[in-house]
């Protein structure tokens, strides 16, 4: 019986889905949106095309959000809805007017993000940190 419980313990270890933590949130009141994409359609700013969508408080986003997704190739987009309209507000030429972040962005993006450049293989036990960039 001891061996069976020991075996079950190790099977359970690998079952945690990957988690996303958002860093550099300056506005502590406006909602944060996280969208995970598994294809280029809609990436990065058409959240309705994502396979995982989350909306919550800045404190929840900083603590971490569990996706429930299996291992796979994903791109992640995050934005903070500072004007409260439920979507990423952009300038007339398409550049975001609200804080946003992308998986793998080590500096503020200078061009429209591409799925192939911003996606990566993610395992279930990963913890991803995504930085919000001011517009």
PyMOL CGO cylinders between C-alpha atoms (Angstrom):
from pymol import cmd
from pymol.cgo import CYLINDER

trace = [
    CYLINDER, 0.00, 0.00, 0.00, 2.87, 2.40, 0.80, 0.3, 1, 1, 1, 1, 1, 1,
    CYLINDER, 2.87, 2.40, 0.80, 4.36, 1.89, -2.65, 0.3, 1, 1, 1, 1, 1, 1,
    CYLINDER, 4.36, 1.89, -2.65, 1.03, 2.55, -4.32, 0.3, 1, 1, 1, 1, 1, 1,
    CYLINDER, 1.03, 2.55, -4.32, 0.58, 5.88, -2.47, 0.3, 1, 1, 1, 1, 1, 1,
    CYLINDER, 0.58, 5.88, -2.47, 4.18, 6.83, -3.26, 0.3, 1, 1, 1, 1, 1, 1,
    CYLINDER, 4.18, 6.83, -3.26, 3.52, 6.11, -6.95, 0.3, 1, 1, 1, 1, 1, 1,
    CYLINDER, 3.52, 6.11, -6.95, 0.31, 8.20, -6.93, 0.3, 1, 1, 1, 1, 1, 1,
    CYLINDER, 0.31, 8.20, -6.93, 2.20, 11.11, -5.34, 0.3, 1, 1, 1, 1, 1, 1,
    CYLINDER, 2.20, 11.11, -5.34, 4.70, 11.23, -8.21, 0.3, 1, 1, 1, 1, 1, 1,
    CYLINDER, 4.70, 11.23, -8.21, 2.00, 10.92, -10.87, 0.3, 1, 1, 1, 1, 1, 1,
    CYLINDER, 2.00, 10.92, -10.87, 0.25, 13.93, -9.35, 0.3, 1, 1, 1, 1, 1, 1,
    CYLINDER, 0.25, 13.93, -9.35, 3.38, 16.13, -9.35, 0.3, 1, 1, 1, 1, 1, 1,
    CYLINDER, 3.38, 16.13, -9.35, 3.32, 16.60, -13.14, 0.3, 1, 1, 1, 1, 1, 1,
    CYLINDER, 3.32, 16.60, -13.14, -0.36, 17.60, -13.27, 0.3, 1, 1, 1, 1, 1, 1,
    CYLINDER, -0.36, 17.60, -13.27, -0.03, 21.34, -12.56, 0.3, 1, 1, 1, 1, 1, 1,
    CYLINDER, -0.03, 21.34, -12.56, -0.91, 23.62, -15.51, 0.3, 1, 1, 1, 1, 1, 1,
    CYLINDER, -0.91, 23.62, -15.51, 1.40, 26.49, -16.38, 0.3, 1, 1, 1, 1, 1, 1,
    CYLINDER, 1.40, 26.49, -16.38, 1.00, 29.77, -14.58, 0.3, 1, 1, 1, 1, 1, 1,
    CYLINDER, 1.00, 29.77, -14.58, 1.28, 33.41, -15.73, 0.3, 1, 1, 1, 1, 1, 1,
    CYLINDER, 1.28, 33.41, -15.73, 2.47, 36.22, -13.45, 0.3, 1, 1, 1, 1, 1, 1,
    CYLINDER, 2.47, 36.22, -13.45, 2.23, 39.85, -14.57, 0.3, 1, 1, 1, 1, 1, 1,
    CYLINDER, 2.23, 39.85, -14.57, 4.94, 42.25, -13.39, 0.3, 1, 1, 1, 1, 1, 1,
    CYLINDER, 4.94, 42.25, -13.39, 5.42, 46.04, -13.57, 0.3, 1, 1, 1, 1, 1, 1,
    CYLINDER, 5.42, 46.04, -13.57, 1.75, 46.89, -12.95, 0.3, 1, 1, 1, 1, 1, 1,
    CYLINDER, 1.75, 46.89, -12.95, 1.68, 50.58, -12.00, 0.3, 1, 1, 1, 1, 1, 1,
    CYLINDER, 1.68, 50.58, -12.00, -2.10, 51.16, -11.90, 0.3, 1, 1, 1, 1, 1, 1,
    CYLINDER, -2.10, 51.16, -11.90, -3.35, 49.10, -8.95, 0.3, 1, 1, 1, 1, 1, 1,
    CYLINDER, -3.35, 49.10, -8.95, -7.08, 49.56, -9.76, 0.3, 1, 1, 1, 1, 1, 1,
    CYLINDER, -7.08, 49.56, -9.76, -7.69, 48.88, -13.47, 0.3, 1, 1, 1, 1, 1, 1,
    CYLINDER, -7.69, 48.88, -13.47, -8.50, 45.31, -14.57, 0.3, 1, 1, 1, 1, 1, 1,
    CYLINDER, -8.50, 45.31, -14.57, -5.81, 43.15, -16.15, 0.3, 1, 1, 1, 1, 1, 1,
    CYLINDER, -5.81, 43.15, -16.15, -6.58, 40.87, -19.11, 0.3, 1, 1, 1, 1, 1, 1,
    CYLINDER, -6.58, 40.87, -19.11, -4.53, 37.79, -20.07, 0.3, 1, 1, 1, 1, 1, 1,
    CYLINDER, -4.53, 37.79, -20.07, -5.09, 35.94, -23.36, 0.3, 1, 1, 1, 1, 1, 1,
    CYLINDER, -5.09, 35.94, -23.36, -3.26, 32.79, -24.50, 0.3, 1, 1, 1, 1, 1, 1,
    CYLINDER, -3.26, 32.79, -24.50, -3.14, 31.93, -28.21, 0.3, 1, 1, 1, 1, 1, 1,
    CYLINDER, -3.14, 31.93, -28.21, -2.22, 28.62, -29.83, 0.3, 1, 1, 1, 1, 1, 1,
    CYLINDER, -2.22, 28.62, -29.83, -2.31, 30.01, -33.40, 0.3, 1, 1, 1, 1, 1, 1,
    CYLINDER, -2.31, 30.01, -33.40, -1.61, 33.29, -35.19, 0.3, 1, 1, 1, 1, 1, 1,
    CYLINDER, -1.61, 33.29, -35.19, -5.27, 34.09, -35.86, 0.3, 1, 1, 1, 1, 1, 1,
    CYLINDER, -5.27, 34.09, -35.86, -6.14, 37.10, -33.69, 0.3, 1, 1, 1, 1, 1, 1,
    CYLINDER, -6.14, 37.10, -33.69, -2.75, 37.44, -32.00, 0.3, 1, 1, 1, 1, 1, 1,
    CYLINDER, -2.75, 37.44, -32.00, -2.08, 39.65, -30.12, 0.3, 1, 1, 1, 1, 1, 1,
    CYLINDER, -2.08, 39.65, -30.12, -5.01, 42.03, -29.67, 0.3, 1, 1, 1, 1, 1, 1,
    CYLINDER, -5.01, 42.03, -29.67, -8.15, 40.07, -30.62, 0.3, 1, 1, 1, 1, 1, 1,
    CYLINDER, -8.15, 40.07, -30.62, -8.77, 38.31, -27.34, 0.3, 1, 1, 1, 1, 1, 1,
    CYLINDER, -8.77, 38.31, -27.34, -11.91, 36.54, -28.52, 0.3, 1, 1, 1, 1, 1, 1,
    CYLINDER, -11.91, 36.54, -28.52, -9.67, 34.33, -30.70, 0.3, 1, 1, 1, 1, 1, 1,
    CYLINDER, -9.67, 34.33, -30.70, -7.56, 33.13, -27.76, 0.3, 1, 1, 1, 1, 1, 1,
    CYLINDER, -7.56, 33.13, -27.76, -7.93, 29.67, -26.21, 0.3, 1, 1, 1, 1, 1, 1,
    CYLINDER, -7.93, 29.67, -26.21, -7.59, 30.99, -22.65, 0.3, 1, 1, 1, 1, 1, 1,
    CYLINDER, -7.59, 30.99, -22.65, -8.98, 34.32, -21.46, 0.3, 1, 1, 1, 1, 1, 1,
    CYLINDER, -8.98, 34.32, -21.46, -8.76, 35.80, -17.98, 0.3, 1, 1, 1, 1, 1, 1,
    CYLINDER, -8.76, 35.80, -17.98, -9.80, 39.12, -16.40, 0.3, 1, 1, 1, 1, 1, 1,
    CYLINDER, -9.80, 39.12, -16.40, -8.95, 40.09, -12.84, 0.3, 1, 1, 1, 1, 1, 1,
    CYLINDER, -8.95, 40.09, -12.84, -7.41, 42.53, -10.43, 0.3, 1, 1, 1, 1, 1, 1,
    CYLINDER, -7.41, 42.53, -10.43, -3.79, 43.69, -10.55, 0.3, 1, 1, 1, 1, 1, 1,
    CYLINDER, -3.79, 43.69, -10.55, -3.14, 41.87, -7.24, 0.3, 1, 1, 1, 1, 1, 1,
    CYLINDER, -3.14, 41.87, -7.24, -4.42, 38.57, -8.69, 0.3, 1, 1, 1, 1, 1, 1,
    CYLINDER, -4.42, 38.57, -8.69, -2.35, 39.03, -11.86, 0.3, 1, 1, 1, 1, 1, 1,
    CYLINDER, -2.35, 39.03, -11.86, 0.81, 39.72, -9.83, 0.3, 1, 1, 1, 1, 1, 1,
    CYLINDER, 0.81, 39.72, -9.83, 0.20, 36.64, -7.67, 0.3, 1, 1, 1, 1, 1, 1,
    CYLINDER, 0.20, 36.64, -7.67, -0.23, 34.40, -10.73, 0.3, 1, 1, 1, 1, 1, 1,
    CYLINDER, -0.23, 34.40, -10.73, -2.99, 32.92, -12.86, 0.3, 1, 1, 1, 1, 1, 1,
    CYLINDER, -2.99, 32.92, -12.86, -3.24, 29.19, -13.52, 0.3, 1, 1, 1, 1, 1, 1,
    CYLINDER, -3.24, 29.19, -13.52, -4.23, 28.48, -17.13, 0.3, 1, 1, 1, 1, 1, 1,
    CYLINDER, -4.23, 28.48, -17.13, -5.34, 24.85, -17.00, 0.3, 1, 1, 1, 1, 1, 1,
    CYLINDER, -5.34, 24.85, -17.00, -3.66, 24.31, -20.39, 0.3, 1, 1, 1, 1, 1, 1,
    CYLINDER, -3.66, 24.31, -20.39, -1.48, 21.30, -21.27, 0.3, 1, 1, 1, 1, 1, 1,
    CYLINDER, -1.48, 21.30, -21.27, 2.06, 21.43, -22.69, 0.3, 1, 1, 1, 1, 1, 1,
    CYLINDER, 2.06, 21.43, -22.69, 2.10, 23.21, -26.04, 0.3, 1, 1, 1, 1, 1, 1,
    CYLINDER, 2.10, 23.21, -26.04, 3.28, 26.05, -28.24, 0.3, 1, 1, 1, 1, 1, 1,
    CYLINDER, 3.28, 26.05, -28.24, 1.64, 29.28, -27.04, 0.3, 1, 1, 1, 1, 1, 1,
    CYLINDER, 1.64, 29.28, -27.04, 1.85, 33.05, -27.30, 0.3, 1, 1, 1, 1, 1, 1,
    CYLINDER, 1.85, 33.05, -27.30, 0.57, 35.23, -24.45, 0.3, 1, 1, 1, 1, 1, 1,
    CYLINDER, 0.57, 35.23, -24.45, -0.71, 38.81, -24.58, 0.3, 1, 1, 1, 1, 1, 1,
    CYLINDER, -0.71, 38.81, -24.58, -1.55, 40.90, -21.51, 0.3, 1, 1, 1, 1, 1, 1,
    CYLINDER, -1.55, 40.90, -21.51, -3.04, 44.37, -21.19, 0.3, 1, 1, 1, 1, 1, 1,
    CYLINDER, -3.04, 44.37, -21.19, -4.43, 46.62, -18.49, 0.3, 1, 1, 1, 1, 1, 1,
    CYLINDER, -4.43, 46.62, -18.49, -7.78, 48.25, -19.22, 0.3, 1, 1, 1, 1, 1, 1,
    CYLINDER, -7.78, 48.25, -19.22, -7.14, 51.70, -17.72, 0.3, 1, 1, 1, 1, 1, 1,
    CYLINDER, -7.14, 51.70, -17.72, -10.16, 53.31, -19.42, 0.3, 1, 1, 1, 1, 1, 1,
    CYLINDER, -10.16, 53.31, -19.42, -12.56, 50.51, -18.42, 0.3, 1, 1, 1, 1, 1, 1,
    CYLINDER, -12.56, 50.51, -18.42, -13.99, 49.79, -21.89, 0.3, 1, 1, 1, 1, 1, 1,
    CYLINDER, -13.99, 49.79, -21.89, -13.17, 46.04, -21.80, 0.3, 1, 1, 1, 1, 1, 1,
    CYLINDER, -13.17, 46.04, -21.80, -10.70, 46.10, -24.70, 0.3, 1, 1, 1, 1, 1, 1,
    CYLINDER, -10.70, 46.10, -24.70, -7.22, 47.32, -25.54, 0.3, 1, 1, 1, 1, 1, 1,
    CYLINDER, -7.22, 47.32, -25.54, -7.54, 50.94, -26.67, 0.3, 1, 1, 1, 1, 1, 1,
    CYLINDER, -7.54, 50.94, -26.67, -5.22, 51.85, -29.55, 0.3, 1, 1, 1, 1, 1, 1,
    CYLINDER, -5.22, 51.85, -29.55, -4.18, 55.01, -31.35, 0.3, 1, 1, 1, 1, 1, 1,
    CYLINDER, -4.18, 55.01, -31.35, -5.56, 55.49, -34.88, 0.3, 1, 1, 1, 1, 1, 1,
    CYLINDER, -5.56, 55.49, -34.88, -2.39, 53.89, -36.33, 0.3, 1, 1, 1, 1, 1, 1,
    CYLINDER, -2.39, 53.89, -36.33, -2.77, 50.75, -34.19, 0.3, 1, 1, 1, 1, 1, 1,
    CYLINDER, -2.77, 50.75, -34.19, -0.27, 51.37, -31.38, 0.3, 1, 1, 1, 1, 1, 1,
    CYLINDER, -0.27, 51.37, -31.38, -1.67, 50.55, -27.89, 0.3, 1, 1, 1, 1, 1, 1,
    CYLINDER, -1.67, 50.55, -27.89, -2.73, 53.43, -25.61, 0.3, 1, 1, 1, 1, 1, 1,
    CYLINDER, -2.73, 53.43, -25.61, -2.86, 51.22, -22.51, 0.3, 1, 1, 1, 1, 1, 1,
    CYLINDER, -2.86, 51.22, -22.51, -0.17, 49.17, -20.73, 0.3, 1, 1, 1, 1, 1, 1,
    CYLINDER, -0.17, 49.17, -20.73, 0.46, 45.83, -22.49, 0.3, 1, 1, 1, 1, 1, 1,
    CYLINDER, 0.46, 45.83, -22.49, 2.90, 42.95, -22.48, 0.3, 1, 1, 1, 1, 1, 1,
    CYLINDER, 2.90, 42.95, -22.48, 3.84, 39.91, -24.56, 0.3, 1, 1, 1, 1, 1, 1,
    CYLINDER, 3.84, 39.91, -24.56, 5.49, 36.59, -23.81, 0.3, 1, 1, 1, 1, 1, 1,
    CYLINDER, 5.49, 36.59, -23.81, 9.22, 36.89, -24.45, 0.3, 1, 1, 1, 1, 1, 1,
    CYLINDER, 9.22, 36.89, -24.45, 9.32, 40.69, -24.84, 0.3, 1, 1, 1, 1, 1, 1,
    CYLINDER, 9.32, 40.69, -24.84, 12.49, 41.90, -23.11, 0.3, 1, 1, 1, 1, 1, 1,
    CYLINDER, 12.49, 41.90, -23.11, 11.91, 45.45, -24.30, 0.3, 1, 1, 1, 1, 1, 1,
    CYLINDER, 11.91, 45.45, -24.30, 8.89, 47.45, -25.39, 0.3, 1, 1, 1, 1, 1, 1,
    CYLINDER, 8.89, 47.45, -25.39, 7.79, 46.15, -28.82, 0.3, 1, 1, 1, 1, 1, 1,
    CYLINDER, 7.79, 46.15, -28.82, 8.46, 48.60, -31.65, 0.3, 1, 1, 1, 1, 1, 1,
    CYLINDER, 8.46, 48.60, -31.65, 6.36, 46.84, -34.32, 0.3, 1, 1, 1, 1, 1, 1,
    CYLINDER, 6.36, 46.84, -34.32, 3.20, 44.75, -34.44, 0.3, 1, 1, 1, 1, 1, 1,
    CYLINDER, 3.20, 44.75, -34.44, 4.01, 41.45, -32.73, 0.3, 1, 1, 1, 1, 1, 1,
    CYLINDER, 4.01, 41.45, -32.73, 4.18, 38.27, -34.79, 0.3, 1, 1, 1, 1, 1, 1,
    CYLINDER, 4.18, 38.27, -34.79, 2.90, 34.96, -33.42, 0.3, 1, 1, 1, 1, 1, 1,
    CYLINDER, 2.90, 34.96, -33.42, 5.94, 32.99, -34.58, 0.3, 1, 1, 1, 1, 1, 1,
    CYLINDER, 5.94, 32.99, -34.58, 8.32, 35.45, -32.85, 0.3, 1, 1, 1, 1, 1, 1,
    CYLINDER, 8.32, 35.45, -32.85, 6.34, 35.61, -29.61, 0.3, 1, 1, 1, 1, 1, 1,
    CYLINDER, 6.34, 35.61, -29.61, 5.28, 31.98, -29.16, 0.3, 1, 1, 1, 1, 1, 1,
    CYLINDER, 5.28, 31.98, -29.16, 7.26, 29.30, -27.42, 0.3, 1, 1, 1, 1, 1, 1,
    CYLINDER, 7.26, 29.30, -27.42, 6.99, 25.73, -26.20, 0.3, 1, 1, 1, 1, 1, 1,
    CYLINDER, 6.99, 25.73, -26.20, 5.60, 25.82, -22.68, 0.3, 1, 1, 1, 1, 1, 1,
    CYLINDER, 5.60, 25.82, -22.68, 5.46, 22.89, -20.30, 0.3, 1, 1, 1, 1, 1, 1,
    CYLINDER, 5.46, 22.89, -20.30, 2.70, 22.48, -17.76, 0.3, 1, 1, 1, 1, 1, 1,
    CYLINDER, 2.70, 22.48, -17.76, 4.85, 23.23, -14.73, 0.3, 1, 1, 1, 1, 1, 1,
    CYLINDER, 4.85, 23.23, -14.73, 6.21, 26.54, -16.11, 0.3, 1, 1, 1, 1, 1, 1,
    CYLINDER, 6.21, 26.54, -16.11, 5.74, 29.91, -14.44, 0.3, 1, 1, 1, 1, 1, 1,
    CYLINDER, 5.74, 29.91, -14.44, 5.81, 32.72, -17.00, 0.3, 1, 1, 1, 1, 1, 1,
    CYLINDER, 5.81, 32.72, -17.00, 6.47, 36.32, -16.02, 0.3, 1, 1, 1, 1, 1, 1,
    CYLINDER, 6.47, 36.32, -16.02, 5.16, 38.93, -18.43, 0.3, 1, 1, 1, 1, 1, 1,
    CYLINDER, 5.16, 38.93, -18.43, 6.08, 42.58, -18.04, 0.3, 1, 1, 1, 1, 1, 1,
    CYLINDER, 6.08, 42.58, -18.04, 3.56, 45.32, -18.73, 0.3, 1, 1, 1, 1, 1, 1,
    CYLINDER, 3.56, 45.32, -18.73, 4.99, 48.16, -20.84, 0.3, 1, 1, 1, 1, 1, 1,
    CYLINDER, 4.99, 48.16, -20.84, 3.61, 51.68, -20.62, 0.3, 1, 1, 1, 1, 1, 1,
    CYLINDER, 3.61, 51.68, -20.62, 2.34, 52.99, -23.99, 0.3, 1, 1, 1, 1, 1, 1,
]
cmd.load_cgo(trace, "trace")
